[in-house]
Amino acid sequence: MYDRGDRVELVATTDPHTALAPGDQGTVRALHPADTLGGRRLDVNWDSGSRLTLLLDEGDEVRPAPPAPRP
């Protein structure tokens, strides 16, 4: 699915307290599979400085980020 270092773009989050918005981009720190603590979690270093972890089985969604434009 996602590996450390992959670039992602936020599609949606259910977190009402974040300033992140659809289209924000970041770099994956880690993907945690579903376990006894809950569903899949995706740790992301967002370009805005946020380190919000997404809960992929609870409505948070990302997609691969588009390639950066060439100069």
All heavy atoms as TSV, in Angstrom:
chain	resi	resn	atom	element	x	y	z
A	1	MET	N	N	0.839	-1.185	0.000
A	1	MET	CA	C	0.000	0.000	0.000
A	1	MET	C	C	0.882	1.247	0.000
A	1	MET	O	O	1.105	1.820	-1.033
A	1	MET	CB	C	-0.940	-0.045	1.188
A	1	MET	CG	C	-1.760	1.185	1.331
A	1	MET	SD	S	-2.959	1.110	2.654
A	1	MET	CE	C	-4.420	1.267	1.698
A	2	TYR	N	N	1.381	1.672	1.153
A	2	TYR	CA	C	2.287	2.827	1.215
A	2	TYR	C	C	3.541	2.427	1.978
A	2	TYR	O	O	3.484	1.697	2.957
A	2	TYR	CB	C	1.623	4.016	1.920
A	2	TYR	CG	C	0.475	4.589	1.127
A	2	TYR	CD1	C	-0.835	4.360	1.505
A	2	TYR	CD2	C	0.705	5.342	-0.016
A	2	TYR	CE1	C	-1.894	4.868	0.772
A	2	TYR	CE2	C	-0.338	5.857	-0.760
A	2	TYR	CZ	C	-1.638	5.620	-0.364
A	2	TYR	OH	O	-2.667	6.116	-1.094
A	3	ASP	N	N	4.666	2.928	1.512
A	3	ASP	CA	C	5.947	2.654	2.151
A	3	ASP	C	C	6.553	3.951	2.669
A	3	ASP	O	O	6.231	5.045	2.186
A	3	ASP	CB	C	6.930	2.022	1.153
A	3	ASP	CG	C	6.485	0.643	0.700
A	3	ASP	OD1	O	6.091	-0.167	1.560
A	3	ASP	OD2	O	6.535	0.387	-0.517
A	4	ARG	N	N	7.459	3.804	3.625
A	4	ARG	CA	C	8.184	4.958	4.159
A	4	ARG	C	C	8.801	5.736	2.993
A	4	ARG	O	O	9.420	5.154	2.107
A	4	ARG	CB	C	9.264	4.472	5.121
A	4	ARG	CG	C	10.040	5.578	5.758
A	4	ARG	CD	C	11.145	5.006	6.649
A	4	ARG	NE	N	11.817	6.091	7.297
A	4	ARG	CZ	C	11.689	6.407	8.575
A	4	ARG	NH1	N	10.942	5.674	9.349
A	4	ARG	NH2	N	12.326	7.426	9.074
A	5	GLY	N	N	8.602	7.051	3.003
A	5	GLY	CA	C	9.162	7.903	1.964
A	5	GLY	C	C	8.217	8.205	0.823
A	5	GLY	O	O	8.477	9.110	0.035
A	6	ASP	N	N	7.102	7.449	0.723
A	6	ASP	CA	C	6.122	7.735	-0.326
A	6	ASP	C	C	5.482	9.095	-0.089
A	6	ASP	O	O	5.229	9.483	1.056
A	6	ASP	CB	C	5.008	6.676	-0.355
A	6	ASP	CG	C	5.436	5.352	-0.941
A	6	ASP	OD1	O	6.552	5.261	-1.479
A	6	ASP	OD2	O	4.633	4.399	-0.849
A	7	ARG	N	N	5.211	9.801	-1.170
A	7	ARG	CA	C	4.510	11.084	-1.089
A	7	ARG	C	C	3.018	10.825	-1.239
A	7	ARG	O	O	2.595	10.067	-2.117
A	7	ARG	CB	C	4.999	12.030	-2.177
A	7	ARG	CG	C	6.458	12.417	-2.053
A	7	ARG	CD	C	6.708	13.451	-0.986
A	7	ARG	NE	N	6.015	14.685	-1.340
A	7	ARG	CZ	C	5.727	15.651	-0.466
A	7	ARG	NH1	N	6.038	15.540	0.802
A	7	ARG	NH2	N	5.096	16.733	-0.860
A	8	VAL	N	N	2.219	11.436	-0.358
A	8	VAL	CA	C	0.773	11.266	-0.392
A	8	VAL	C	C	0.080	12.621	-0.364
A	8	VAL	O	O	0.662	13.626	0.038
A	8	VAL	CB	C	0.262	10.395	0.789
A	8	VAL	CG1	C	0.769	8.967	0.663
A	8	VAL	CG2	C	0.636	10.995	2.128
A	9	GLU	N	N	-1.180	12.599	-0.797
A	9	GLU	CA	C	-2.019	13.788	-0.807
A	9	GLU	C	C	-3.294	13.454	-0.036
A	9	GLU	O	O	-3.898	12.404	-0.259
A	9	GLU	CB	C	-2.344	14.152	-2.250
A	9	GLU	CG	C	-3.211	15.377	-2.397
A	9	GLU	CD	C	-3.404	15.733	-3.856
A	9	GLU	OE1	O	-2.524	16.422	-4.402
A	9	GLU	OE2	O	-4.420	15.308	-4.431
A	10	LEU	N	N	-3.689	14.330	0.854
A	10	LEU	CA	C	-4.892	14.115	1.649
A	10	LEU	C	C	-6.135	14.233	0.776
A	10	LEU	O	O	-6.296	15.205	0.035
A	10	LEU	CB	C	-4.956	15.137	2.784
A	10	LEU	CG	C	-6.132	14.987	3.747
A	10	LEU	CD1	C	-6.030	13.672	4.521
A	10	LEU	CD2	C	-6.186	16.174	4.696
A	11	VAL	N	N	-7.012	13.238	0.899
A	11	VAL	CA	C	-8.313	13.269	0.236
A	11	VAL	C	C	-9.360	13.710	1.249
A	11	VAL	O	O	-10.169	14.590	0.983
A	11	VAL	CB	C	-8.673	11.893	-0.362
A	11	VAL	CG1	C	-10.087	11.884	-0.909
A	11	VAL	CG2	C	-7.661	11.501	-1.436
A	12	ALA	N	N	-9.324	13.090	2.449
A	12	ALA	CA	C	-10.303	13.421	3.492
A	12	ALA	C	C	-9.790	12.963	4.842
A	12	ALA	O	O	-9.034	12.005	4.939
A	12	ALA	CB	C	-11.631	12.743	3.193
A	13	THR	N	N	-10.205	13.683	5.892
A	13	THR	CA	C	-9.930	13.257	7.255
A	13	THR	C	C	-11.165	13.528	8.111
A	13	THR	O	O	-11.905	14.472	7.856
A	13	THR	CB	C	-8.700	13.960	7.870
A	13	THR	OG1	O	-8.488	13.460	9.196
A	13	THR	CG2	C	-8.852	15.463	7.913
A	14	THR	N	N	-11.357	12.670	9.105
A	14	THR	CA	C	-12.485	12.838	10.015
A	14	THR	C	C	-12.089	13.624	11.260
A	14	THR	O	O	-12.920	13.855	12.125
A	14	THR	CB	C	-13.036	11.462	10.445
A	14	THR	OG1	O	-11.974	10.719	11.068
A	14	THR	CG2	C	-13.572	10.690	9.241
A	15	ASP	N	N	-10.822	14.036	11.350
A	15	ASP	CA	C	-10.339	14.769	12.521
A	15	ASP	C	C	-10.845	16.211	12.468
A	15	ASP	O	O	-10.424	16.987	11.608
A	15	ASP	CB	C	-8.816	14.748	12.562
A	15	ASP	CG	C	-8.243	15.370	13.817
A	15	ASP	OD1	O	-8.910	16.241	14.430
A	15	ASP	OD2	O	-7.134	15.002	14.206
A	16	PRO	N	N	-11.733	16.594	13.395
A	16	PRO	CA	C	-12.286	17.948	13.357
A	16	PRO	C	C	-11.322	19.018	13.871
A	16	PRO	O	O	-11.597	20.207	13.752
A	16	PRO	CB	C	-13.512	17.852	14.265
A	16	PRO	CG	C	-13.150	16.792	15.256
A	16	PRO	CD	C	-12.311	15.797	14.479
A	17	HIS	N	N	-10.188	18.603	14.436
A	17	HIS	CA	C	-9.275	19.553	15.073
A	17	HIS	C	C	-8.040	19.873	14.234
A	17	HIS	O	O	-7.203	20.657	14.665
A	17	HIS	CB	C	-8.837	19.027	16.437
A	17	HIS	CG	C	-9.986	18.721	17.332
A	17	HIS	ND1	N	-10.795	19.698	17.877
A	17	HIS	CD2	C	-10.500	17.542	17.742
A	17	HIS	CE1	C	-11.738	19.136	18.597
A	17	HIS	NE2	N	-11.588	17.833	18.531
A	18	THR	N	N	-7.918	19.271	13.054
A	18	THR	CA	C	-6.731	19.518	12.228
A	18	THR	C	C	-6.964	20.676	11.267
A	18	THR	O	O	-8.087	20.927	10.832
A	18	THR	CB	C	-6.328	18.255	11.438
A	18	THR	OG1	O	-5.107	18.533	10.741
A	18	THR	CG2	C	-7.393	17.840	10.436
A	19	ALA	N	N	-5.882	21.355	10.942
A	19	ALA	CA	C	-5.945	22.417	9.938
A	19	ALA	C	C	-5.665	21.862	8.541
A	19	ALA	O	O	-5.738	22.596	7.560
A	19	ALA	CB	C	-4.938	23.515	10.272
A	20	LEU	N	N	-5.344	20.557	8.460
A	20	LEU	CA	C	-5.096	19.953	7.152
A	20	LEU	C	C	-6.368	19.985	6.315
A	20	LEU	O	O	-7.474	19.871	6.848
A	20	LEU	CB	C	-4.630	18.507	7.306
A	20	LEU	CG	C	-3.244	18.313	7.925
A	20	LEU	CD1	C	-2.987	16.843	8.195
A	20	LEU	CD2	C	-2.175	18.885	7.017
A	21	ALA	N	N	-6.188	20.121	5.003
A	21	ALA	CA	C	-7.321	20.185	4.076
A	21	ALA	C	C	-7.031	19.275	2.886
A	21	ALA	O	O	-5.865	18.990	2.577
A	21	ALA	CB	C	-7.518	21.617	3.609
A	22	PRO	N	N	-8.084	18.824	2.212
A	22	PRO	CA	C	-7.861	18.020	1.004
A	22	PRO	C	C	-6.887	18.721	0.056
A	22	PRO	O	O	-6.950	19.938	-0.134
A	22	PRO	CB	C	-9.263	17.914	0.391
A	22	PRO	CG	C	-10.174	17.986	1.591
A	22	PRO	CD	C	-9.507	18.995	2.500
A	23	GLY	N	N	-5.960	17.926	-0.461
A	23	GLY	CA	C	-4.925	18.472	-1.352
A	23	GLY	C	C	-3.599	18.686	-0.665
A	23	GLY	O	O	-2.565	18.780	-1.332
A	24	ASP	N	N	-3.595	18.773	0.691
A	24	ASP	CA	C	-2.327	18.907	1.407
A	24	ASP	C	C	-1.483	17.662	1.175
A	24	ASP	O	O	-2.011	16.551	1.065
A	24	ASP	CB	C	-2.558	19.116	2.901
A	24	ASP	CG	C	-3.071	20.507	3.224
A	24	ASP	OD1	O	-3.047	21.378	2.338
A	24	ASP	OD2	O	-3.511	20.715	4.372
A	25	GLN	N	N	-0.159	17.841	1.122
A	25	GLN	CA	C	0.738	16.739	0.819
A	25	GLN	C	C	1.726	16.504	1.940
A	25	GLN	O	O	2.015	17.388	2.744
A	25	GLN	CB	C	1.493	17.015	-0.481
A	25	GLN	CG	C	0.577	17.071	-1.679
A	25	GLN	CD	C	1.336	17.260	-2.974
A	25	GLN	OE1	O	2.559	17.290	-3.008
A	25	GLN	NE2	N	0.598	17.378	-4.063
A	26	GLY	N	N	2.239	15.269	1.976
A	26	GLY	CA	C	3.224	14.910	2.974
A	26	GLY	C	C	3.964	13.651	2.585
A	26	GLY	O	O	3.714	13.057	1.531
A	27	THR	N	N	4.866	13.233	3.479
A	27	THR	CA	C	5.704	12.058	3.256
A	27	THR	C	C	5.399	11.017	4.329
A	27	THR	O	O	5.380	11.329	5.527
A	27	THR	CB	C	7.197	12.453	3.320
A	27	THR	OG1	O	7.432	13.490	2.359
A	27	THR	CG2	C	8.093	11.265	3.026
A	28	VAL	N	N	5.187	9.779	3.893
A	28	VAL	CA	C	4.852	8.687	4.808
A	28	VAL	C	C	6.035	8.374	5.720
A	28	VAL	O	O	7.164	8.222	5.252
A	28	VAL	CB	C	4.442	7.426	4.019
A	28	VAL	CG1	C	4.274	6.227	4.939
A	28	VAL	CG2	C	3.176	7.687	3.216
A	29	ARG	N	N	5.757	8.309	7.046
A	29	ARG	CA	C	6.742	7.853	8.022
A	29	ARG	C	C	6.611	6.356	8.238
A	29	ARG	O	O	7.601	5.653	8.353
A	29	ARG	CB	C	6.545	8.548	9.373
A	29	ARG	CG	C	6.950	9.977	9.411
A	29	ARG	CD	C	6.997	10.559	10.840
A	29	ARG	NE	N	5.980	10.127	11.760
A	29	ARG	CZ	C	4.803	10.720	11.948
A	29	ARG	NH1	N	4.472	11.782	11.230
A	29	ARG	NH2	N	3.954	10.268	12.840
A	30	ALA	N	N	5.363	5.863	8.327
A	30	ALA	CA	C	5.148	4.438	8.581
A	30	ALA	C	C	3.687	4.085	8.347
A	30	ALA	O	O	2.802	4.927	8.515
A	30	ALA	CB	C	5.527	4.094	10.018
A	31	LEU	N	N	3.456	2.828	7.972
A	31	LEU	CA	C	2.113	2.273	7.878
A	31	LEU	C	C	2.017	1.162	8.910
A	31	LEU	O	O	2.855	0.257	8.932
A	31	LEU	CB	C	1.843	1.709	6.484
A	31	LEU	CG	C	0.526	0.955	6.323
A	31	LEU	CD1	C	-0.670	1.882	6.524
A	31	LEU	CD2	C	0.451	0.279	4.969
A	32	HIS	N	N	1.016	1.258	9.775
A	32	HIS	CA	C	0.792	0.239	10.804
A	32	HIS	C	C	-0.428	-0.576	10.389
A	32	HIS	O	O	-1.512	-0.010	10.221
A	32	HIS	CB	C	0.540	0.893	12.165
A	32	HIS	CG	C	1.618	1.844	12.569
A	32	HIS	ND1	N	2.799	1.436	13.132
A	32	HIS	CD2	C	1.694	3.195	12.456
A	32	HIS	CE1	C	3.554	2.496	13.371
A	32	HIS	NE2	N	2.907	3.568	12.966
A	33	PRO	N	N	-0.274	-1.891	10.216
A	33	PRO	CA	C	-1.419	-2.712	9.835
A	33	PRO	C	C	-2.433	-2.794	10.966
A	33	PRO	O	O	-2.122	-2.480	12.119
A	33	PRO	CB	C	-0.801	-4.081	9.543
A	33	PRO	CG	C	0.486	-4.088	10.302
A	33	PRO	CD	C	0.943	-2.657	10.388
A	34	ALA	N	N	-3.642	-3.226	10.632
A	34	ALA	CA	C	-4.672	-3.423	11.655
A	34	ALA	C	C	-4.159	-4.422	12.685
A	34	ALA	O	O	-3.501	-5.399	12.349
A	34	ALA	CB	C	-5.953	-3.924	11.005
A	35	ASP	N	N	-4.444	-4.139	13.958
A	35	ASP	CA	C	-4.022	-5.030	15.038
A	35	ASP	C	C	-5.034	-4.932	16.171
A	35	ASP	O	O	-6.113	-4.369	16.000
A	35	ASP	CB	C	-2.608	-4.678	15.513
A	35	ASP	CG	C	-2.469	-3.227	15.971
A	35	ASP	OD1	O	-3.483	-2.599	16.337
A	35	ASP	OD2	O	-1.336	-2.718	15.981
A	36	THR	N	N	-4.687	-5.436	17.328
A	36	THR	CA	C	-5.616	-5.420	18.460
A	36	THR	C	C	-5.900	-4.012	18.960
A	36	THR	O	O	-6.875	-3.797	19.668
A	36	THR	CB	C	-5.066	-6.266	19.623
A	36	THR	OG1	O	-3.767	-5.775	19.975
A	36	THR	CG2	C	-4.965	-7.726	19.233
A	37	LEU	N	N	-5.071	-3.048	18.584
A	37	LEU	CA	C	-5.289	-1.660	18.991
A	37	LEU	C	C	-6.254	-0.934	18.060
A	37	LEU	O	O	-6.712	0.156	18.373
A	37	LEU	CB	C	-3.956	-0.902	19.025
A	37	LEU	CG	C	-2.934	-1.413	20.023
A	37	LEU	CD1	C	-1.634	-0.635	19.891
A	37	LEU	CD2	C	-3.471	-1.329	21.437
A	38	GLY	N	N	-6.539	-1.507	16.897
A	38	GLY	CA	C	-7.448	-0.851	15.963
A	38	GLY	C	C	-7.070	-1.102	14.530
A	38	GLY	O	O	-6.311	-2.017	14.214
A	39	GLY	N	N	-7.597	-0.264	13.648
A	39	GLY	CA	C	-7.390	-0.416	12.219
A	39	GLY	C	C	-6.052	0.124	11.754
A	39	GLY	O	O	-5.194	0.510	12.545
A	40	ARG	N	N	-5.899	0.145	10.444
A	40	ARG	CA	C	-4.645	0.613	9.833
A	40	ARG	C	C	-4.427	2.086	10.133
A	40	ARG	O	O	-5.348	2.888	10.050
A	40	ARG	CB	C	-4.689	0.417	8.323
A	40	ARG	CG	C	-4.794	-1.019	7.892
A	40	ARG	CD	C	-5.080	-1.145	6.407
A	40	ARG	NE	N	-6.345	-0.465	6.127
A	40	ARG	CZ	C	-6.620	0.171	4.997
A	40	ARG	NH1	N	-5.742	0.219	4.016
A	40	ARG	NH2	N	-7.777	0.768	4.826
A	41	ARG	N	N	-3.176	2.416	10.485
A	41	ARG	CA	C	-2.789	3.800	10.788
A	41	ARG	C	C	-1.633	4.187	9.872
A	41	ARG	O	O	-0.702	3.408	9.686
A	41	ARG	CB	C	-2.368	3.926	12.250
A	41	ARG	CG	C	-3.491	3.585	13.212
A	41	ARG	CD	C	-3.076	3.617	14.676
A	41	ARG	NE	N	-1.813	2.997	15.015
A	41	ARG	CZ	C	-1.617	1.689	15.202
A	41	ARG	NH1	N	-2.600	0.836	15.027
A	41	ARG	NH2	N	-0.431	1.232	15.539
A	42	LEU	N	N	-1.705	5.399	9.326
A	42	LEU	CA	C	-0.665	5.902	8.442
A	42	LEU	C	C	-0.060	7.147	9.067
A	42	LEU	O	O	-0.737	8.165	9.234
A	42	LEU	CB	C	-1.255	6.226	7.060
A	42	LEU	CG	C	-0.258	6.624	5.977
A	42	LEU	CD1	C	0.623	5.427	5.593
A	42	LEU	CD2	C	-0.991	7.148	4.750
A	43	ASP	N	N	1.215	7.051	9.439
A	43	ASP	CA	C	1.940	8.190	10.005
A	43	ASP	C	C	2.525	9.011	8.856
A	43	ASP	O	O	3.213	8.468	7.990
A	43	ASP	CB	C	3.093	7.723	10.897
A	43	ASP	CG	C	2.624	6.936	12.115
A	43	ASP	OD1	O	1.472	7.103	12.525
A	43	ASP	OD2	O	3.432	6.154	12.646
A	44	VAL	N	N	2.237	10.323	8.858
A	44	VAL	CA	C	2.671	11.195	7.762
A	44	VAL	C	C	3.322	12.454	8.330
A	44	VAL	O	O	2.818	13.050	9.286
A	44	VAL	CB	C	1.471	11.598	6.873
A	44	VAL	CG1	C	1.920	12.532	5.755
A	44	VAL	CG2	C	0.779	10.371	6.299
A	45	ASN	N	N	4.446	12.848	7.743
A	45	ASN	CA	C	5.033	14.169	7.988
A	45	ASN	C	C	4.453	15.082	6.911
A	45	ASN	O	O	4.868	15.026	5.749
A	45	ASN	CB	C	6.558	14.135	7.866
A	45	ASN	CG	C	7.220	13.425	9.012
A	45	ASN	OD1	O	6.676	13.316	10.093
A	45	ASN	ND2	N	8.418	12.920	8.768
A	46	TRP	N	N	3.487	15.888	7.294
A	46	TRP	CA	C	2.836	16.783	6.338
A	46	TRP	C	C	3.736	17.964	6.041
A	46	TRP	O	O	4.468	18.445	6.914
A	46	TRP	CB	C	1.480	17.239	6.893
A	46	TRP	CG	C	0.565	16.079	7.063
A	46	TRP	CD1	C	0.308	15.385	8.206
A	46	TRP	CD2	C	-0.172	15.423	6.028
A	46	TRP	NE1	N	-0.557	14.348	7.957
A	46	TRP	CE2	C	-0.865	14.347	6.624
A	46	TRP	CE3	C	-0.326	15.641	4.665
A	46	TRP	CZ2	C	-1.700	13.502	5.894
A	46	TRP	CZ3	C	-1.147	14.809	3.936
A	46	TRP	CH2	C	-1.829	13.751	4.555
A	47	ASP	N	N	3.694	18.460	4.813
A	47	ASP	CA	C	4.538	19.589	4.392
A	47	ASP	C	C	4.268	20.827	5.243
A	47	ASP	O	O	5.143	21.681	5.387
A	47	ASP	CB	C	4.310	19.907	2.915
A	47	ASP	CG	C	4.791	18.782	1.994
A	47	ASP	OD1	O	5.446	17.837	2.471
A	47	ASP	OD2	O	4.486	18.853	0.783
A	48	SER	N	N	3.080	20.923	5.822
A	48	SER	CA	C	2.715	22.071	6.665
A	48	SER	C	C	3.386	22.030	8.032
A	48	SER	O	O	3.294	22.985	8.794
A	48	SER	CB	C	1.206	22.091	6.864
A	48	SER	OG	O	0.799	20.951	7.622
A	49	GLY	N	N	4.025	20.894	8.359
A	49	GLY	CA	C	4.647	20.736	9.671
A	49	GLY	C	C	3.847	19.831	10.601
A	49	GLY	O	O	4.347	19.399	11.636
A	50	SER	N	N	2.617	19.537	10.255
A	50	SER	CA	C	1.790	18.622	11.048
A	50	SER	C	C	2.354	17.209	10.963
A	50	SER	O	O	3.000	16.850	9.974
A	50	SER	CB	C	0.351	18.633	10.526
A	50	SER	OG	O	-0.427	17.647	11.176
A	51	ARG	N	N	2.112	16.420	11.991
A	51	ARG	CA	C	2.507	15.012	11.994
A	51	ARG	C	C	1.280	14.125	12.241
A	51	ARG	O	O	1.383	13.048	12.808
A	51	ARG	CB	C	3.581	14.771	13.051
A	51	ARG	CG	C	4.902	15.426	12.696
A	51	ARG	CD	C	5.965	15.283	13.768
A	51	ARG	NE	N	6.159	13.943	14.248
A	51	ARG	CZ	C	7.132	13.132	13.860
A	51	ARG	NH1	N	7.987	13.524	12.960
A	51	ARG	NH2	N	7.253	11.929	14.381
A	52	LEU	N	N	0.123	14.585	11.786
A	52	LEU	CA	C	-1.127	13.866	12.009
A	52	LEU	C	C	-1.051	12.449	11.462
A	52	LEU	O	O	-0.658	12.224	10.324
A	52	LEU	CB	C	-2.291	14.605	11.335
A	52	LEU	CG	C	-3.660	13.956	11.520
A	52	LEU	CD1	C	-4.127	14.140	12.957
A	52	LEU	CD2	C	-4.673	14.555	10.562
A	53	THR	N	N	-1.431	11.478	12.294
A	53	THR	CA	C	-1.577	10.086	11.882
A	53	THR	C	C	-2.997	9.883	11.387
A	53	THR	O	O	-3.956	10.266	12.061
A	53	THR	CB	C	-1.274	9.144	13.063
A	53	THR	OG1	O	0.110	9.259	13.403
A	53	THR	CG2	C	-1.585	7.700	12.713
A	54	LEU	N	N	-3.132	9.279	10.221
A	54	LEU	CA	C	-4.447	9.031	9.648
A	54	LEU	C	C	-4.955	7.648	10.039
A	54	LEU	O	O	-4.180	6.696	10.116
A	54	LEU	CB	C	-4.387	9.145	8.131
A	54	LEU	CG	C	-3.970	10.515	7.599
A	54	LEU	CD1	C	-3.885	10.486	6.084
A	54	LEU	CD2	C	-4.925	11.596	8.062
A	55	LEU	N	N	-6.241	7.559	10.281
A	55	LEU	CA	C	-6.897	6.302	10.631
A	55	LEU	C	C	-7.633	5.821	9.377
A	55	LEU	O	O	-8.756	6.235	9.101
A	55	LEU	CB	C	-7.855	6.511	11.802
A	55	LEU	CG	C	-7.206	7.152	13.038
A	55	LEU	CD1	C	-8.247	7.419	14.113
A	55	LEU	CD2	C	-6.083	6.280	13.569
A	56	LEU	N	N	-6.972	4.961	8.617
A	56	LEU	CA	C	-7.464	4.593	7.298
A	56	LEU	C	C	-8.755	3.785	7.333
A	56	LEU	O	O	-9.494	3.777	6.353
A	56	LEU	CB	C	-6.377	3.837	6.530
A	56	LEU	CG	C	-5.088	4.617	6.291
A	56	LEU	CD1	C	-4.070	3.744	5.571
A	56	LEU	CD2	C	-5.350	5.899	5.517
A	57	ASP	N	N	-9.036	3.107	8.415
A	57	ASP	CA	C	-10.259	2.311	8.517
A	57	ASP	C	C	-11.391	3.074	9.191
A	57	ASP	O	O	-12.452	2.515	9.444
A	57	ASP	CB	C	-9.984	0.996	9.259
A	57	ASP	CG	C	-9.033	0.098	8.485
A	57	ASP	OD1	O	-9.098	0.100	7.242
A	57	ASP	OD2	O	-8.206	-0.582	9.115
A	58	GLU	N	N	-11.156	4.348	9.478
A	58	GLU	CA	C	-12.184	5.157	10.138
A	58	GLU	C	C	-12.562	6.392	9.320
A	58	GLU	O	O	-13.054	7.371	9.861
A	58	GLU	CB	C	-11.712	5.547	11.539
A	58	GLU	CG	C	-11.551	4.330	12.439
A	58	GLU	CD	C	-11.228	4.690	13.867
A	58	GLU	OE1	O	-11.560	5.812	14.303
A	58	GLU	OE2	O	-10.626	3.853	14.541
A	59	GLY	N	N	-12.283	6.348	8.025
A	59	GLY	CA	C	-12.733	7.427	7.152
A	59	GLY	C	C	-11.655	8.344	6.622
A	59	GLY	O	O	-11.913	9.129	5.723
A	60	ASP	N	N	-10.442	8.290	7.172
A	60	ASP	CA	C	-9.354	9.107	6.631
A	60	ASP	C	C	-8.885	8.481	5.320
A	60	ASP	O	O	-8.855	7.253	5.186
A	60	ASP	CB	C	-8.191	9.192	7.609
A	60	ASP	CG	C	-8.543	9.962	8.880
A	60	ASP	OD1	O	-9.541	10.703	8.869
A	60	ASP	OD2	O	-7.813	9.816	9.868
A	61	GLU	N	N	-8.529	9.320	4.354
A	61	GLU	CA	C	-8.152	8.803	3.042
A	61	GLU	C	C	-7.062	9.658	2.416
A	61	GLU	O	O	-7.094	10.886	2.502
A	61	GLU	CB	C	-9.384	8.806	2.133
A	61	GLU	CG	C	-9.168	8.199	0.784
A	61	GLU	CD	C	-10.423	8.228	-0.072
A	61	GLU	OE1	O	-11.513	8.560	0.421
A	61	GLU	OE2	O	-10.289	7.936	-1.271
A	62	VAL	N	N	-6.096	8.976	1.810
A	62	VAL	CA	C	-5.038	9.641	1.043
A	62	VAL	C	C	-4.932	8.949	-0.314
A	62	VAL	O	O	-5.481	7.869	-0.515
A	62	VAL	CB	C	-3.665	9.593	1.748
A	62	VAL	CG1	C	-3.663	10.406	3.013
A	62	VAL	CG2	C	-3.208	8.184	1.993
A	63	ARG	N	N	-4.183	9.577	-1.194
A	63	ARG	CA	C	-3.845	8.974	-2.479
A	63	ARG	C	C	-2.394	9.342	-2.765
A	63	ARG	O	O	-1.851	10.271	-2.148
A	63	ARG	CB	C	-4.771	9.473	-3.580
A	63	ARG	CG	C	-4.674	10.956	-3.836
A	63	ARG	CD	C	-5.588	11.391	-4.977
A	63	ARG	NE	N	-5.819	12.824	-4.891
A	63	ARG	CZ	C	-7.012	13.395	-4.905
A	63	ARG	NH1	N	-8.096	12.665	-5.023
A	63	ARG	NH2	N	-7.131	14.690	-4.817
A	64	PRO	N	N	-1.760	8.642	-3.707
A	64	PRO	CA	C	-0.400	9.041	-4.064
A	64	PRO	C	C	-0.397	10.488	-4.552
A	64	PRO	O	O	-1.302	10.915	-5.285
A	64	PRO	CB	C	-0.029	8.078	-5.201
A	64	PRO	CG	C	-0.909	6.885	-4.985
A	64	PRO	CD	C	-2.197	7.443	-4.416
A	65	ALA	N	N	0.585	11.245	-4.129
A	65	ALA	CA	C	0.699	12.646	-4.553
A	65	ALA	C	C	1.130	12.691	-6.018
A	65	ALA	O	O	1.921	11.854	-6.467
A	65	ALA	CB	C	1.712	13.390	-3.684
A	66	PRO	N	N	0.607	13.656	-6.761
A	66	PRO	CA	C	1.065	13.796	-8.148
A	66	PRO	C	C	2.548	14.177	-8.170
A	66	PRO	O	O	3.034	14.783	-7.219
A	66	PRO	CB	C	0.183	14.914	-8.708
A	66	PRO	CG	C	-0.350	15.639	-7.530
A	66	PRO	CD	C	-0.349	14.687	-6.374
A	67	PRO	N	N	3.228	13.844	-9.239
A	67	PRO	CA	C	4.646	14.220	-9.328
A	67	PRO	C	C	4.816	15.738	-9.253
A	67	PRO	O	O	3.959	16.483	-9.730
A	67	PRO	CB	C	5.088	13.694	-10.690
A	67	PRO	CG	C	3.979	12.833	-11.198
A	67	PRO	CD	C	2.751	13.140	-10.409
A	68	ALA	N	N	5.913	16.156	-8.662
A	68	ALA	CA	C	6.211	17.587	-8.588
A	68	ALA	C	C	6.453	18.123	-9.993
A	68	ALA	O	O	7.042	17.426	-10.832
A	68	ALA	CB	C	7.438	17.824	-7.727
A	69	PRO	N	N	5.998	19.350	-10.262
A	69	PRO	CA	C	6.232	19.915	-11.604
A	69	PRO	C	C	7.719	20.097	-11.855
A	69	PRO	O	O	8.483	20.427	-10.962
A	69	PRO	CB	C	5.516	21.259	-11.565
A	69	PRO	CG	C	5.129	21.511	-10.155
A	69	PRO	CD	C	5.292	20.242	-9.388
A	70	ARG	N	N	8.101	19.892	-13.082
A	70	ARG	CA	C	9.523	20.079	-13.466
A	70	ARG	C	C	9.781	21.549	-13.718
A	70	ARG	O	O	8.925	22.233	-14.274
A	70	ARG	CB	C	9.832	19.267	-14.702
A	70	ARG	CG	C	9.767	17.790	-14.418
A	70	ARG	CD	C	10.223	17.022	-15.604
A	70	ARG	NE	N	10.643	15.718	-15.111
A	70	ARG	CZ	C	11.428	14.915	-15.761
A	70	ARG	NH1	N	11.890	15.269	-16.939
A	70	ARG	NH2	N	11.765	13.764	-15.264
A	71	PRO	N	N	10.948	22.018	-13.322
A	71	PRO	CA	C	11.277	23.443	-13.549
A	71	PRO	C	C	11.427	23.772	-15.007
A	71	PRO	O	O	11.645	23.013	-15.840
A	71	PRO	CB	C	12.575	23.642	-12.794
A	71	PRO	CG	C	13.090	22.308	-12.430
A	71	PRO	CD	C	11.995	21.318	-12.658
